[in-house]
Amino acid sequence: MRVIDVQKKCIINYDWDWMGPYYALSYVWGTRPFLTLNKANESDLRKEGSLSQRLLPDTIADAMELVDNMDEHYLWVDSLCILQDDDADQKRFINRMRTIYRAADMTIIALCGEDAYAGLPGV
């Protein structure tokens, strides 16, 4: 499973056996385009600091900030943790989303806004 390391600002592989807690984000994508993980950008997004150099939608950026402010490291966000142009990867992780959300120490749920640019109120 891939997660965002919010302190290193990059995508990493999450090891269930030895890594600490992770958090998940549930939000509305909407219709406006935004950065997603794909085969072409995966190696770049794995470089430390790469997500700080990209324009992220407010909801994702706010969730990263929230997790970082809690002095935690890992955030699972579907658009950045599932390869969006790989049918096998999508099928594998979409079928496991229930487990991913259930295993998260906390799920951040963005209840307001019409898309990923709405942000998290108060963050």
PANUSE-867679 format. One record per residue: residue number from 1; residue in three letters; x, y negated, z of N, C-alpha, C in turn. Coordinates in nm, 4 decimals, m for minus. Layout:
BEGIN
[NUM, ALA, [X, Y, Z], [X, Y, Z], [X, Y, Z]];
...
//
This chain:
BEGIN
[1, MET, [0.0850, 0.1175, 0.0000], [0.0000, 0.0000, 0.0000], [0.0896, m0.1239, 0.0000]];
[2, ARG, [0.0497, m0.2227, m0.0771], [0.1205, m0.3505, m0.0790], [0.0512, m0.4469, 0.0162]];
[3, VAL, [0.1277, m0.5364, 0.0764], [0.0748, m0.6442, 0.1588], [0.1575, m0.7693, 0.1304]];
[4, ILE, [0.1066, m0.8817, 0.1752], [0.1824, m1.0056, 0.1707], [0.2560, m1.0180, 0.3036]];
[5, ASP, [0.3856, m1.0407, 0.2980], [0.4599, m1.0778, 0.4181], [0.4470, m1.2296, 0.4252]];
[6, VAL, [0.3652, m1.2789, 0.5162], [0.3328, m1.4221, 0.5195], [0.4502, m1.5064, 0.5661]];
[7, GLN, [0.5443, m1.4461, 0.6366], [0.6608, m1.5223, 0.6810], [0.7674, m1.5295, 0.5728]];
[8, LYS, [0.7815, m1.4220, 0.4957], [0.8775, m1.4220, 0.3847], [0.8145, m1.4724, 0.2543]];
[9, LYS, [0.6810, m1.4860, 0.2546], [0.6064, m1.5387, 0.1393], [0.6294, m1.4556, 0.0126]];
[10, CYS, [0.6092, m1.3243, 0.0265], [0.6248, m1.2346, m0.0884], [0.5432, m1.1079, m0.0656]];
[11, ILE, [0.5311, m1.0302, m0.1713], [0.4622, m0.9008, m0.1666], [0.5644, m0.7947, m0.1259]];
[12, ILE, [0.5247, m0.7079, m0.0342], [0.6115, m0.5970, 0.0069], [0.5288, m0.4689, 0.0139]];
[13, ASN, [0.5971, m0.3565, 0.0259], [0.5297, m0.2300, 0.0525], [0.5109, m0.2169, 0.2030]];
[14, TYR, [0.3916, m0.1777, 0.2423], [0.3583, m0.1592, 0.3831], [0.3790, m0.0132, 0.4202]];
[15, ASP, [0.4533, 0.0116, 0.5260], [0.4761, 0.1468, 0.5761], [0.3913, 0.1667, 0.7011]];
[16, TRP, [0.2904, 0.2504, 0.6907], [0.1962, 0.2739, 0.8003], [0.2651, 0.3231, 0.9258]];
[17, ASP, [0.3785, 0.3930, 0.9103], [0.4420, 0.4588, 1.0240], [0.5250, 0.3659, 1.1111]];
[18, TRP, [0.5845, 0.2628, 1.0544], [0.6753, 0.1842, 1.1371], [0.6518, 0.0334, 1.1346]];
[19, MET, [0.5635, m0.0146, 1.0534], [0.5380, m0.1582, 1.0491], [0.4258, m0.1941, 1.1463]];
[20, GLY, [0.4262, m0.3182, 1.1911], [0.3274, m0.3659, 1.2871], [0.1900, m0.3822, 1.2268]];
[21, PRO, [0.1028, m0.4506, 1.2983], [m0.0351, m0.4683, 1.2523], [m0.0426, m0.5487, 1.1236]];
[22, TYR, [m0.1489, m0.5234, 1.0483], [m0.1767, m0.6065, 0.9314], [m0.3189, m0.6582, 0.9411]];
[23, TYR, [m0.3442, m0.7627, 0.8668], [m0.4739, m0.8294, 0.8645], [m0.5241, m0.8249, 0.7209]];
[24, ALA, [m0.6541, m0.8315, 0.7034], [m0.7130, m0.8255, 0.5692], [m0.7996, m0.9489, 0.5478]];
[25, LEU, [m0.8163, m0.9855, 0.4228], [m0.8996, m1.0997, 0.3863], [m1.0147, m1.0522, 0.2993]];
[26, SER, [m1.1350, m1.0920, 0.3369], [m1.2550, m1.0680, 0.2564], [m1.3066, m1.2048, 0.2130]];
[27, TYR, [m1.3221, m1.2231, 0.0830], [m1.3576, m1.3539, 0.0288], [m1.4238, m1.3366, m0.1074]];
[28, VAL, [m1.4776, m1.4446, m0.1598], [m1.5400, m1.4445, m0.2921], [m1.4371, m1.4939, m0.3936]];
[29, TRP, [m1.4156, m1.4174, m0.4979], [m1.3213, m1.4593, m0.6014], [m1.3751, m1.5796, m0.6790]];
[30, GLY, [m1.5009, m1.5732, m0.7196], [m1.5573, m1.6781, m0.8041], [m1.5144, m1.6602, m0.9492]];
[31, THR, [m1.5359, m1.7637, m1.0283], [m1.5067, m1.7538, m1.1722], [m1.3826, m1.8315, m1.2143]];
[32, ARG, [m1.3316, m1.9190, m1.1277], [m1.2119, m1.9955, m1.1622], [m1.0890, m1.9054, m1.1532]];
[33, PRO, [m1.0025, m1.9099, m1.2529], [m0.8839, m1.8231, m1.2507], [m0.7849, m1.8633, m1.1415]];
[34, PHE, [m0.7105, m1.7648, m1.0924], [m0.6045, m1.7894, m0.9952], [m0.5024, m1.6771, m1.0049]];
[35, LEU, [m0.3905, m1.6951, m0.9377], [m0.2810, m1.5988, m0.9411], [m0.3274, m1.4636, m0.8877]];
[36, THR, [m0.3011, m1.3593, m0.9669], [m0.3275, m1.2225, m0.9246], [m0.2028, m1.1395, m0.9544]];
[37, LEU, [m0.1928, m1.0271, m0.8889], [m0.0812, m0.9356, m0.9114], [m0.1046, m0.8584, m1.0400]];
[38, ASN, [m0.0022, m0.8515, m1.1235], [m0.0089, m0.7697, m1.2444], [0.1292, m0.7112, m1.2713]];
[39, LYS, [0.1370, m0.6231, m1.3703], [0.2633, m0.5557, m1.4009], [0.3731, m0.6552, m1.4372]];
[40, ALA, [0.3369, m0.7619, m1.5056], [0.4364, m0.8588, m1.5523], [0.4955, m0.9435, m1.4401]];
[41, ASN, [0.4183, m0.9709, m1.3347], [0.4704, m1.0598, m1.2300], [0.5034, m0.9890, m1.0983]];
[42, GLU, [0.4814, m0.8578, m1.0913], [0.5034, m0.7881, m0.9638], [0.6456, m0.8024, m0.9132]];
[43, SER, [0.7456, m0.7801, m0.9966], [0.8838, m0.7881, m0.9467], [0.9165, m0.9304, m0.9006]];
[44, ASP, [0.8637, m1.0318, m0.9674], [0.8870, m1.1701, m0.9251], [0.8192, m1.1990, m0.7919]];
[45, LEU, [0.6952, m1.1503, m0.7733], [0.6218, m1.1773, m0.6499], [0.6771, m1.1001, m0.5306]];
[46, ARG, [0.7660, m1.0057, m0.5551], [0.8324, m0.9326, m0.4467], [0.9558, m1.0075, m0.3950]];
[47, LYS, [0.9949, m1.1135, m0.4606], [1.1117, m1.1911, m0.4183], [1.0723, m1.2839, m0.3040]];
[48, GLU, [1.1556, m1.2864, m0.2008], [1.1275, m1.3714, m0.0854], [1.1077, m1.5166, m0.1285]];
[49, GLY, [1.0004, m1.5764, m0.0793], [0.9682, m1.7154, m0.1111], [0.8862, m1.7347, m0.2373]];
[50, SER, [0.8631, m1.6285, m0.3109], [0.7945, m1.6432, m0.4402], [0.6525, m1.6978, m0.4263]];
[51, LEU, [0.5815, m1.6628, m0.3198], [0.4444, m1.7113, m0.3048], [0.4392, m1.8566, m0.2584]];
[52, SER, [0.5488, m1.9061, m0.2031], [0.5511, m2.0475, m0.1655], [0.5750, m2.1356, m0.2871]];
[53, GLN, [0.6197, m2.0749, m0.3955], [0.6469, m2.1484, m0.5187], [0.5300, m2.1420, m0.6163]];
[54, ARG, [0.4242, m2.0755, m0.5792], [0.3074, m2.0570, m0.6651], [0.1885, m2.1309, m0.6074]];
[55, LEU, [0.1009, m2.1754, m0.6955], [m0.0229, m2.2383, m0.6507], [m0.1227, m2.1277, m0.6187]];
[56, LEU, [m0.1529, m2.1135, m0.4919], [m0.2489, m2.0127, m0.4470], [m0.3816, m2.0800, m0.4183]];
[57, PRO, [m0.4929, m2.0092, m0.4376], [m0.6219, m2.0656, m0.3975], [m0.6223, m2.0922, m0.2472]];
[58, ASP, [m0.6971, m2.1936, m0.2067], [m0.6971, m2.2377, m0.0674], [m0.7328, m2.1274, 0.0312]];
[59, THR, [m0.8267, m2.0416, m0.0026], [m0.8676, m1.9366, 0.0913], [m0.7520, m1.8417, 0.1208]];
[60, ILE, [m0.6779, m1.8041, 0.0189], [m0.5634, m1.7141, 0.0388], [m0.4519, m1.7868, 0.1126]];
[61, ALA, [m0.4220, m1.9096, 0.0724], [m0.3182, m1.9879, 0.1403], [m0.3540, m2.0098, 0.2873]];
[62, ASP, [m0.4805, m2.0398, 0.3147], [m0.5242, m2.0599, 0.4527], [m0.5138, m1.9312, 0.5338]];
[63, ALA, [m0.5490, m1.8179, 0.4750], [m0.5389, m1.6901, 0.5458], [m0.3932, m1.6574, 0.5761]];
[64, MET, [m0.3042, m1.6874, 0.4825], [m0.1613, m1.6673, 0.5071], [m0.1141, m1.7553, 0.6226]];
[65, GLU, [m0.1585, m1.8796, 0.6237], [m0.1217, m1.9717, 0.7310], [m0.1754, m1.9238, 0.8657]];
[66, LEU, [m0.2996, m1.8766, 0.8676], [m0.3606, m1.8270, 0.9904], [m0.2811, m1.7103, 1.0478]];
[67, VAL, [m0.2489, m1.6133, 0.9635], [m0.1730, m1.4967, 1.0095], [m0.0343, m1.5399, 1.0578]];
[68, ASP, [0.0287, m1.6299, 0.9856], [0.1600, m1.6807, 1.0264], [0.1505, m1.7540, 1.1600]];
[69, ASN, [0.0452, m1.8345, 1.1784], [0.0268, m1.9083, 1.3045], [0.0036, m1.8155, 1.4234]];
[70, MET, [m0.0455, m1.6946, 1.3960], [m0.0628, m1.5947, 1.5019], [0.0686, m1.5196, 1.5271]];
[71, ASP, [0.1744, m1.5630, 1.4579], [0.3068, m1.5022, 1.4666], [0.3039, m1.3556, 1.4236]];
[72, GLU, [0.2210, m1.3288, 1.3246], [0.2136, m1.1961, 1.2646], [0.2740, m1.2031, 1.1248]];
[73, HIS, [0.2857, m1.0877, 1.0606], [0.3587, m1.0829, 0.9341], [0.2751, m1.0453, 0.8119]];
[74, TYR, [0.1789, m0.9554, 0.8266], [0.1248, m0.8867, 0.7100], [m0.0223, m0.9163, 0.6851]];
[75, LEU, [m0.0511, m0.9457, 0.5585], [m0.1873, m0.9767, 0.5156], [m0.2178, m0.8994, 0.3888]];
[76, TRP, [m0.3304, m0.8300, 0.3883], [m0.3757, m0.7600, 0.2680], [m0.4829, m0.8441, 0.2009]];
[77, VAL, [m0.4586, m0.8750, 0.0733], [m0.5529, m0.9508, m0.0093], [m0.5645, m0.8747, m0.1404]];
[78, ASP, [m0.6842, m0.8339, m0.1768], [m0.7015, m0.7478, m0.2936], [m0.6376, m0.8027, m0.4206]];
[79, SER, [m0.6536, m0.9306, m0.4483], [m0.6041, m0.9877, m0.5740], [m0.4521, m0.9871, m0.5842]];
[80, LEU, [m0.3833, m0.9841, m0.4704], [m0.2373, m0.9860, m0.4701], [m0.1751, m0.8548, m0.4234]];
[81, CYS, [m0.2578, m0.7592, m0.3852], [m0.2060, m0.6319, m0.3365], [m0.2485, m0.5129, m0.4221]];
[82, ILE, [m0.3322, m0.5371, m0.5193], [m0.3729, m0.4352, m0.6163], [m0.3350, m0.4874, m0.7541]];
[83, LEU, [m0.2672, m0.4044, m0.8335], [m0.2330, m0.4452, m0.9703], [m0.3622, m0.4618, m1.0501]];
[84, GLN, [m0.3890, m0.5820, m1.0934], [m0.5153, m0.6129, m1.1596], [m0.5205, m0.5676, m1.3048]];
[85, ASP, [m0.4066, m0.5270, m1.3610], [m0.4050, m0.4785, m1.4992], [m0.3630, m0.3318, m1.5075]];
[86, ASP, [m0.3872, m0.2577, m1.3997], [m0.3516, m0.1165, m1.3947], [m0.4724, m0.0388, m1.3430]];
[87, ASP, [m0.5404, 0.0300, m1.4342], [m0.6634, 0.1015, m1.3978], [m0.6404, 0.2051, m1.2877]];
[88, ALA, [m0.5286, 0.2758, m1.2941], [m0.5010, 0.3786, m1.1935], [m0.4789, 0.3154, m1.0554]];
[89, ASP, [m0.4056, 0.2047, m1.0503], [m0.3817, 0.1363, m0.9234], [m0.5128, 0.0815, m0.8678]];
[90, GLN, [m0.5937, 0.0222, m0.9553], [m0.7236, m0.0304, m0.9115], [m0.8105, 0.0811, m0.8548]];
[91, LYS, [m0.8199, 0.1917, m0.9265], [m0.9039, 0.3020, m0.8807], [m0.8531, 0.3551, m0.7464]];
[92, ARG, [m0.7219, 0.3712, m0.7348], [m0.6619, 0.4245, m0.6121], [m0.6956, 0.3375, m0.4910]];
[93, PHE, [m0.6803, 0.2068, m0.5056], [m0.6996, 0.1196, m0.3895], [m0.8447, 0.0765, m0.3705]];
[94, ILE, [m0.9196, 0.0620, m0.4743], [m1.0614, 0.0289, m0.4576], [m1.1325, 0.1423, m0.3841]];
[95, ASN, [m1.0940, 0.2657, m0.4151], [m1.1525, 0.3800, m0.3443], [m1.1102, 0.3839, m0.1974]];
[96, ARG, [m1.0035, 0.3135, m0.1608], [m0.9536, 0.3131, m0.0229], [m0.9845, 0.1831, 0.0506]];
[97, MET, [m1.0590, 0.0923, m0.0094], [m1.0831, m0.0374, 0.0537], [m1.1522, m0.0234, 0.1892]];
[98, ARG, [m1.2412, 0.0693, 0.2027], [m1.3081, 0.0900, 0.3310], [m1.2051, 0.1223, 0.4395]];
[99, THR, [m1.1115, 0.2103, 0.4059], [m1.0057, 0.2469, 0.4995], [m0.9126, 0.1294, 0.5253]];
[100, ILE, [m0.8808, 0.0535, 0.4212], [m0.7915, m0.0615, 0.4358], [m0.8523, m0.1631, 0.5316]];
[101, TYR, [m0.9789, m0.1961, 0.5125], [m1.0439, m0.2922, 0.6023], [m1.0594, m0.2347, 0.7435]];
[102, ARG, [m1.0933, m0.1086, 0.7543], [m1.1132, m0.0466, 0.8854], [m0.9821, m0.0389, 0.9637]];
[103, ALA, [m0.8709, m0.0133, 0.8959], [m0.7422, 0.0013, 0.9636], [m0.6775, m0.1331, 0.9983]];
[104, ALA, [m0.7255, m0.2401, 0.9368], [m0.6696, m0.3720, 0.9673], [m0.6978, m0.4080, 1.1128]];
[105, ASP, [m0.6036, m0.4761, 1.1751], [m0.6252, m0.5206, 1.3126], [m0.7343, m0.6256, 1.3189]];
[106, MET, [m0.7497, m0.6999, 1.2113], [m0.8562, m0.7992, 1.2016], [m0.8819, m0.8266, 1.0543]];
[107, THR, [m1.0084, m0.8460, 1.0214], [m1.0429, m0.8899, 0.8867], [m1.0915, m1.0331, 0.8944]];
[108, ILE, [m1.0282, m1.1172, 0.8152], [m1.0674, m1.2571, 0.8049], [m1.1751, m1.2627, 0.6973]];
[109, ILE, [m1.2931, m1.3112, 0.7329], [m1.4052, m1.3135, 0.6385], [m1.4382, m1.4586, 0.6060]];
[110, ALA, [m1.4214, m1.4932, 0.4791], [m1.4532, m1.6285, 0.4326], [m1.6007, m1.6311, 0.3945]];
[111, LEU, [m1.6843, m1.6850, 0.4813], [m1.8291, m1.6837, 0.4593], [m1.8790, m1.8054, 0.3823]];
[112, CYS, [m1.7966, m1.9076, 0.3702], [m1.8437, m2.0283, 0.3024], [m1.7726, m2.0427, 0.1678]];
[113, GLY, [m1.8295, m2.1220, 0.0819], [m1.7680, m2.1494, m0.0465], [m1.8122, m2.0542, m0.1550]];
[114, GLU, [m1.7933, m2.1004, m0.2769], [m1.8369, m2.0227, m0.3925], [m1.7226, m1.9502, m0.4622]];
[115, ASP, [m1.5984, m1.9814, m0.4221], [m1.4852, m1.9151, m0.4867], [m1.3640, m1.9165, m0.3953]];
[116, ALA, [m1.2530, m1.8645, m0.4464], [m1.1317, m1.8517, m0.3675], [m1.0668, m1.9856, m0.3336]];
[117, TYR, [m1.1147, m2.0916, m0.3952], [m1.0592, m2.2250, m0.3687], [m1.1295, m2.2974, m0.2532]];
[118, ALA, [m1.2286, m2.2349, m0.1922], [m1.3074, m2.3000, m0.0855], [m1.2269, m2.3210, 0.0417]];
[119, GLY, [m1.1302, m2.2361, 0.0683], [m1.0521, m2.2486, 0.1897], [m1.1237, m2.1907, 0.3107]];
[120, LEU, [m1.0529, m2.1899, 0.4227], [m1.1086, m2.1456, 0.5503], [m1.1274, m2.2682, 0.6384]];
[121, PRO, [m1.2501, m2.3024, 0.6727], [m1.2716, m2.4191, 0.7571], [m1.1921, m2.4112, 0.8868]];
[122, GLY, [m1.1290, m2.5194, 0.9234], [m1.0541, m2.5256, 1.0472], [m0.9096, m2.4845, 1.0370]];
[123, VAL, [m0.8695, m2.4344, 0.9219], [m0.7277, m2.3947, 0.9050], [m0.6573, m2.5066, 0.8311]];
//
